Amino acid sequence: MARNVCDFRILLLVAAAAFIFIQLRLFHTQSKYAEQLASAVESESHCTSQMRLLIDQISIQQGKIVALDEEKKLRDDECQHLKALVDDLEKKGVKSLVGKNEHVPVAAVVVMACNRPDYLERTIQSILKYHKSVASKFPLFVSQDGTHETVKSKALSYDQVTYMQHIESSPIRTERPGELIAYYKIANHYKWALHRLFDEYNFSRVIILEDDMEIAPDFFDYFGAASLLLEKDNTIMAVSSWNDNGQKQFVQDPEVLYRSDFFPGLGWMLTKSVWDELSPKWPKAYWDDWMRLKDVRKDRQFIRPEICRTYNFGEHGSSLGQFFRQYLESIKLNDVLVDWKSKDLSYLQEEKFLKYFASLISNAKPVHGADAVFKAYNIDGDVRMHYQDQMDFERIARQFGIFEEWKDGIPRTSYKGVVVFRWQTSRRIFLVGPDSLKQLGIL
């Protein structure tokens, strides 16, 4: 009996010890959680404090942004006001310039510039050699694309020049990967400058030059005479001073002019009526190739000389010197003073020129065979050779050394598919397309 009582007491002691141990463990755990809870509360308070600090900082920054926006709006308003003042001064200057003339100007002359001050100076100096006596008939402008300070100061240093500046209002994005953004900037600049000269300054004609060109002594007389033809014949889209095959070995007569289905560019004159047609659909890039599209040209032609009235010295530029060594460097710039006022240019009117040109080809001696170039060399007088397609044309052109390039199915300089150039002497070589004789009414 006593033993049972003793065992019961031991059990009670063990149970009490276990209870005390459990209570101690519970107390320890509760204390630990209480500390963690206190730490969490403290962290939450710190986070709340930091968040309030960040909110205060954001509020301060938002206040600064609002203030900057207001300042920007104020500056933009000031810029617009200054731009309006500059535009107004330019217009008054142009009106004053035009107002001094006894007659309406023949055409405004604009030099398109960007970031080549040495080229621009050479171009302006070339123009000013022959400009003084005709300044009232051909007001001179320089239109700069961008903010190149040396170009701007160079243009402003000439009293004879009216300066215009084009600055892009938004970033330019190309339509296809790998394209040069320069061609987009150039197209935008052309559209802007032509809009100002035609639509704001109300010139009826504009001659477009680039900042890497020299002009011939009879440059202004040539365009003066051609302007009359341009106004009379709406089948002429523009007049150019350039011949793509105007290298020294391919030209001879400074008085000869041609019609061409291929837009030459590089010193050309446009009328306001044609600009009104082109401006709404002006391309985002590659404006010169766009001018050569059949859908844009609409069966109209361009007047071009046999001997160039402009020389392009721009080896370095957006086109990266394409064709310069091969074709442009050896171009002949006319050095003869032609009395264009006394010349009868009526033969260049559409119907007359078609007959005139057809007669030249009809009278040329036909040459055939693989050795056609050799045969042509040994024939006195004009020669005609027929090509079957673009590949055949390129083969023949390569033998002579003339431009092989086509655009929208048309060889450079061609009229009704016929490319004409001089060869060795005064003889003319006519490269005649598969459908040319039919178009000329010879068949």
Secondary structure, 3 states (H helix, E strand, C coil): CHHHHHHHHHHHHHHHHHHHHHHHHHHHHHHHHHHHHHHHHHHHHHHHHHHHHHHHHHHHHHHHHHHHHHHHHHHHHHHHHHHHHHHHHHHHHHHHHHHCCCCCCCCEEEEEECCCHHHHHHHHHHHHHHHHHHCCCCCEEEEEECCCHHHHHHHHCCCCEEEEEECCCCCCCCCCCCCCHHHHHHHHHHHHHHHHHHHHCCCCEEEEEECCEEECCCHHHHHHHHHHHHHHCCCEEEEECCCCCCEHHHCCCCCCEEEECCCCCCCEEEEHHHHHHHHHHCCCCCHHHHHCCHHHHCCCEEEEECCECEEECCCCCCCCCCCHHHHHCCECECCCCCCHHHCCCHHHCHHHHHHHHHHHHHHCEECCCCCHHHHHHCCCCCEEEECCCHHHHHHHHHHHCCCCCEECCEECCCECCEEEEECCCCCEEEEECCCHHHHCCCC
